[in-house]
Amino acid sequence: MATAQDIKNRIPITGALMLATLMNTLDSTIANVALPHIQGSVSAAQDQITWVLTSYIIATAIMIPLSGWLSQRIGRKRMFQFSIVGFTVASMLCGMATSLPEIVIYRLIQGIAGASLMPLSQAVMLDLYPQRLIPRVMSLWSAAVILGPVLGPTLGGWLTETLNWRWVFYINLPIGILAFLGIQAFMADDAGGRQRPFDFLGFGSLVLFVGSFQLMLDRGPSQDWLDSREILIEGAVMLAGLYVFITHSVTTRNPFFHRDLSRDANFVGSAVFGFFIGIVLFSSSALLPLLMQNLLGYSALESGWASMPRGLGSLLAFLAVPFLVSRFGARQVLAVGVLISAYSLWEMSHFDLTMTAGPIKVTGFLQGVGTGLMFAPLSTLGYATLAPQHRTEGTIIATMARTLGSSVGISVIQALLINNSALAHARLTERIIPGDLLITDVLPSMMDPSTSIGLQMLNAEVTRQGAMVGYDNIFGWMAVAALLMLPMVLIMKSPPPQKADHEVVPD
C-alpha cells in the first residue's frame, strides 16, 4: 500500500511511473519499422527477424508473473530501480549488437528486466489515488500504455531514417535515467519481505506453458506444423504445463496466484478481454509497417509518419474518456470502442497497392480512437470490485494476458500472412497462361512470360499482389474477431455506488 509520503508526492511519482511505462511499451513496437534495416544489417531471413519482436514479448510474458513475488519480497521501489537499470542497459546492448543471436539475447534481457514496469506502475497508481479518481487516473496511465506502441513506429521511422536503426534502442537511455531519478527522489523506501511461500511448481508449469506455446507458434510455419515432431513435442509440453498449473492452483494451499482473483467476474472478464485486445489490435501495429515498406515502397520515416494519426486518435480518446465514462458508463464506452476498432479493421481489409497514404491515416486514426475508448474503461471495470490487497497480483495477470495475446497475435498473423500470400499467389498464377492474347495485351512488355527476364518480373508482381490479398484477408478476419469480443462486455458488471472518496462512476 502507498505510504503518506507517497500520497504527498503522488504527482512526481506518477510522472516517473509514466516515463517507465512509456519506455517499456515503446519498445514493443518501436523496432517494427526498423526490422528491414536490422534484417539487412545482421543478415537474417524474413522468418528469423521476427524473433527480434517475439523474443522481447515472450520474455516479458514469462517474467511478469515472477515480478509480483519479487516486488513484495524486496520492495516495490527497489524492484522498480533494478528493472529500469536492467532495461536501459539491455537497450544499449541491443543498439550495439552485430548479429541476430546477439540482438535476440539482449531483447530477451530487455523483456526480463522490464516485465515488472507496467503492472507495478498500475498497481502503485491504484494505491495513490482515491476510487473516485480512478477513471481519470486509468485514462492517464492507459495513455502511456497505448501511446507507446502507437507512437513507436513513427519515432522508430524517424530515428532509423535520420540516424540509423540502433537509435531505436539508444533512445531509452535518457528516458530510463529520468525515470530512475524520479523513483529515487520521490518514492518512499519499501523494505519488502511480505509474501506467502513461493509456489515453485505453479510458476514452473506456467513458464512451461507460455514458453512452449510461443515456440510452437513461432516455429510452426517453418516446420510444417503438426507434421513436425518438434511442434508435436512443444504442443505436448504446452498442454502438460497448462494442465499442471490449473490443477495445482485449484488444489494447493498457497497457489502462485490467489484464488480470490478467479472469483471476481469483472477482473476475469477484463483479463480475457485484454488478451483478445492483444491478439486483434496490438498485432495489427506490427503488420502495417511491413505492408507499407515491403509492398508500397515507403521508407521507414514515411511509414512512421503514416502511422502517426493512430496516436492522435488515441490521445483524443484518452482526453474524452473520463467525461464519457461519467456520462454514459464504462461498459457503454467500452462497447463503442470495440465497434469503432472493428470498423477500422474492416476498412483496412480493402487496402490495395494503388492507394495513397490517406486510407492508412484514416483507418489508423479510427483504430486509435477505438483503442483509447477501450483501454481506460477496461482498467476501471477490472479493478472496481477487486480487493486492494489483490491489486498487485491482479495487474500482473492482466498485463500477462495482454502481453501473451500480443505474442500470440504476432505469431499467428505472421503464419497466416505467409500461408494466405502463398495461396493467393498460386491462384493468380493459375490464371496466367503464356500465349493467351488477353494476358499478352494487358501485361506490360517487360513482363512478357515468354522470356526468362519477363517471367521473373511477372512472378515478382504476382508475389506482390498475392501478399496484398493476404494482408486484406487478415484484416477482414481481425474485424470479425473484434466484433466477437462484444459479448464479453456483458460479463463485467457495474460496481455498486460507494461513498465519498470511494465513490465510483456508475454505468
NUDOKOL-490049 format. One record per residue (C-alpha): x negated, y, z. Coordinates in pm, whole numbers, plus 32768, in hexadecimal, padded with zeros to 4 digits. Layout:
N
XYZ;...
% end
This chain:
507
800080008000;7F9681687FC8;7EFD822480ED;7F5983858158;7E18840080B2;7E7583547F6D;7FCE83F37F6D;7F3485487FB1;7E45851A7E8A;7F3B84677DA8;7F1E85647C8B;7DA3853E7C54;7DBE83C87C9B;7ECD83AF7B91;7DE984657A9D;7CC983737AE1;7DB182467AC1;7E3982CB7979;7CD982EF78EF;7C7D818D7956;7DC0810278C1;7D9481C7777F;7C2E814C775A;7CA17FE67787;7DCC7FF3769B;7D1180C17598;7C207FA27562;7D397EB27507;7D617F6073B3;7C4A805E7381;7B747F5472D9;7C897EF371E4;7C387FF570D8;7AC47FB57106;7AE47E3D70CD;7A867E4A6F59;794F7F166FB1;78F67E2E70D1;79317D026FF0;78367D826EF1;773B7DE96FFA;77307C9370A6;77727BC36F68;78AD7B196FE8;79C47A6B6F28;7B2B7AED6F32;7BA479DC7021;7A757A0E7103;7A887B87712D;7BDD7B7471DA;7B257AE47306;7AB57C49734D;7C227C8F73A4;7C967B437430;7B637B09750E;7BAF7C4D75C5;7D207BFB75EA;7CF17A957660;7BE77AF77760;7CD67BFC77E7;7DF67B0477F5;7D267A0678B6;7C937AFD79AF;7DCC7BC979F7;7E587AC57AEC;7D0F7AB87BAC;7CFD7C327BCB;7E227C397CBF;7D757B4C7DB1;7C277C017D8F;7CBF7D5A7DC9;7D5B7CEB7F10;7C217C357F73;7B227D4C7F38;7C0D7E787F30;7CB57F2D7E12;7BC280507E07;7A907F6F7DF1;7B3F7E997CED;7B877FCC7C19;7A1D803D7C2E;798E7EE97BCF;7A817ECF7AAC;7A3A802B7A23;78C07FFC7A35;78CF7E9F7999;79B77F0F7884;78E48041782E;779D7F7F7827;78397E6C774F;78B77F7A7660;77557FFD7636;76DA7E9C75EF;77EA7E6C74E7;776F7FA47439;760B7F1E743B;76677DC073BB;75BA7D43727F;766F7BF77244;77CE7B67725E;777F7A85738B;76F17BAF7446;781C7C91740F;79127B787465;78597B3075AB;78517C9F760B;79C37CC075B7;7A047B9B769F;79497C5477B2;7A187D897765;7B587CC3778D;7AE47C2278D1;7A737D6C796B;7BA17E3678FD;7CAE7D35794F;7D0F7DDA7A98;7D1E7F437A1F;7E7E7F45798E;7F407E747A8E;7E967F077BC2;7EC1806D7B46;8035802A7B1F;804C7F907C7B;7F9680B87D19;807981B57C6A;81AF80FA7CE1;8128811A7E45;80CA828A7E26;822183107DC2;838282F57E58;848482207DA8;8544834C7D1F;841183B57C56;83C682597BCB;846E82917A75;839B83CA7A3F;825E83257AC4;829081EC79F2;82C782C678C1;817B83727906;80C68228793F;8167818D780D;80DF82AD773F;7F7C823A778A;7FD580CE774B;807C810F75FB;7FB88239757A;7E738179759F;7ECF806D749E;7F8A816A73C8;7E76826F73B7;7D64816A73A6;7D71813F7229;7D6982B971EE;7C4682F672D9;7B9681BB7260;7BBA822670F5;7B3183827139;7A0782FD71FE;79BC81F370F9;79C582E56FD6;791B84097085;780E8346713F;781E81C87124;78DF80A371B5;7801808F72EB;789881D17371;79EB812C739F;7941808774CA;785981A27535;798882877563;79D881C976A4;78A382517755;792483B277AB;7A82832F77FA;79F4822478E2;7915831C7999;7A36840E79D8;7B1D82F77A50;7A11826D7B3B;79CA83C47BD2;7B3E84057C04;7B7482BC7CBA;7A3C82F17D8D;7A9984527DF5;7C0E84377E3C;7C7782D17E87;7C5C825D7FF0;7B77813B8042;7C277FEC805F;7B767EDF8127;7C3F7DC58088;7C387C6D812A;7DB17C3D810B;7E0F7B0B8043;7EA979B68074;7DCC7887801D;7D5A78837EB4;7E1477837DDF;7CF976E97D14;7DD575E57C6B;7EDB76E87C0A;7DDB77D97B7D;7D1776C67ACB;7E4D76357A23;7EBA779279B9;7D6577D3791B;7D7776847864;7ECE76D977DD;7E7878387767;7D1F77E376DF;7D8276AA761E;7EBB77517598;7DEF7871750A;7CE977867477;7DF976BA73CF;7E9477F07335;7D49787D72BA;7CB677397238;7DF776AE71A6;7DEF775A7050;7C8A76EF7006;7CB8758E708F;7E0175376FDD;7EC9753D711F;7F5273EC7193;7E83732D7093;7D51738B7163;7CE272C37292;7C5A7402732F;7DAC74AE731F;7E5B737D73AE;7D68737674D3;7D9474E97515;7F0F74C17505;7F0573A075FB;7E2B746876ED;7F18759076CC;804B74BF7723;7F9574137841;7F25756078D2;808575EF78BB;811F74B9795C;802874B57A7B;804E762A7ABA;81CD761C7AC7;81EA74E37B9A;80D575507C86;816976AD7CAF;82BC76177D09;8239751A7E05;810575B07EAE;811676797FF0;8043779D7F71;807077BA7DF7;7F94789E7D26;80BF79857CEB;81C379B77DFC;830578FE7DB1;83D97A2B7E11;83767AC87CC4;843879BF7C05;85737A0C7CCD;85857B767C5A;86537B797B17;85E87CD97ABA;84797C877ADA;84957B3E7A1D;855D7BE37907;84647D0078EB;83387C1278DD;83DA7B3D77CB;843D7C77770E;82D97CFA772A;82527BB57699;83277BDC7562;82D17D4D7544;81667CE07534;81B27BE6741F;82957CC0734C;82137E227373;80AA7E2673E7;803F7D2872E2;80CA7E0371C9;7FC97F0E7223;7EB97E0F71CE;7F557DC77079;7F7D7F286FF2;7E0D7F936FE6;7DB67E556F27;7ED47E906E33;7E717FF96DF5;7CFE7FB46DC9;7D067E656D13;7E337E986C30;7E6B800F6C0E;7CFD80746C06;7D0C81606D30;7BD081B96DEB;7BBD817F6F61;7BFD82F16F9C;7D2582FC6EAE;7DC681CD6F4E;7D90826B70A2;7E3E83AE703A;7F5E82E96FA5;7F89823C70F6;7F94838171BC;811083C0719E;81438285726C;80978331738F;8165846C735E;82A683A07367;823B82F574A8;81DE84407549;833184DA74F9;83E283A67580;831C83AF76C6;8378851C76FA;84E884CC76C4;84FD83857787;852D841578E9;865284EA7873;86E983D277A0;86D182D378BA;877883C079B2;8888841778B3;88D682C77811;882A81BA78E3;86ED80EC78B9;87907FC3780B;883A809A7705;86F7815076B5;8640800376A1;87417F7975AB;872A80AD74CC;85B0808774C8;85D37F207450;86C17F877338;85DD80A072BE;84B07FB672C2;856D7EAB7200;85D97FAC70FB;8476802B70CE;83F47EC8709A;85087E836F9D;84A37FB96EDA;83387F436EE7;83A57E016E3E;83E47ED36D05;82807F546CE3;81E17F346B8A;80907F6D6AE9;80FC80AA6A33;817681696B66;80D7829F6BFA;808682C96D6C;81E383596DA6;829982126DF5;817E81A76EDF;819582EF6FA0;831382ED6FB6;832E8184702A;820A81B77115;82B682E471B4;83F8821D71E1;833F80F77276;828C81E37365;83DA827073D7;846B81147403;8340809774C8;834281CB75A8;84B5819E75F0;847980347654;8342803D7728;8395812D7844;84FD80AE787F;84767F4A787D;837F7F9F7992;848B80597A56;857D7F327A48;84717E2F7A8B;84037EC27BD9;85477F627C4F;85AD7E337D1F;84577D9A7D62;83DB7DA07ECA;82B27E8E7EFB;81CF7D787F7C;81F67CC17E30;81A97DE97D4E;803C7D977D18;80887C307CB0;81B17CAB7BE6;80DF7D9D7B1B;7FDE7C887AE8;80E37B9A7A55;818A7CA6797F;803D7D1978F0;7FD27BB278AF;81197B7177F6;80E87CA17715;7F7B7C4E76D7;7FC37AE37688;80DD7B4F75A3;7FEF7C3574E6;7EF07B1E74C8;7FF47A24744E;80837B25735D;7F347B7972BD;7ED77A0A7295;802879957211;80537ABC7125;7EF37A92709D;7F3D79247055;808F79766FB8;7FF37A896EE4;7EF379996E52;7FF9788D6E0B;80FD797C6D7B;7FFE7A2D6CA0;7F8478DF6C17;80EB786D6BD4;814179B46B24;8001799A6A57;805F783B69E7;81BE78A46985;814579D268C2;803B79026811;81437809679D;81E9791C66D2;80AE7986661A;808878AF64E2;7F6278FA63FA;7FE27941629C;813879B76312;81827AEF6242;824A7B92635C;81227B6C644C;802E7BE56344;80FA7D1F62FD;811D7D7D646E;7FBC7D3964E9;7EA37E3664B1;7DA47DC663B0;7C9B7DA664C0;7D6D7C916560;7D847BB5642B;7D9C7A5264BB;7CFB79C26382;7BA87A5163ED;7AE579F06525;7ABA7B57659D;7C267BA86558;7C927A6F6611;7BC47AD26741;7C587C306745;7DB67BA6671B;7D817AB3683A;7D077BD16917;7E417C9968CC;7F227B6B6909;7E707B356A56;7EAF7CA16AB1;801F7C8A6A52;80447B426B10;7FAB7BDE6C48;80A57CFD6C37;81C47C036C23;812F7B536D53;81287C986E1B;828F7CEF6DBB;830E7B986E25;82657BB46F78;82F17D0F6FBA;844C7C8F6F66;842D7B6B7058;83AF7C577166;84E57D327136;85C47C037171;84F47B9F72A1;851D7CFE7331;86987CE17314;868D7B9273C6;85FD7C4574F6;87417D06752D;87F77BF875F9;86DB7C0076F7;874A7D5E775A;887D7CBB77F8;87A17BF178E4;872C7D2B7995;882D7DC77A7C;884A7F2B7AF9;87B47F4F7C57;88A37FB97D6D;88A2812C7DC8;87AD818A7EDB;879582B67FBC;86AA83DE7FCD;854C83947F4B;85B082337EFA;86C4829C7E0E;86B781FE7CB6;8747826B7B6F;889681BC7B31;88D080FB79F0;
% end
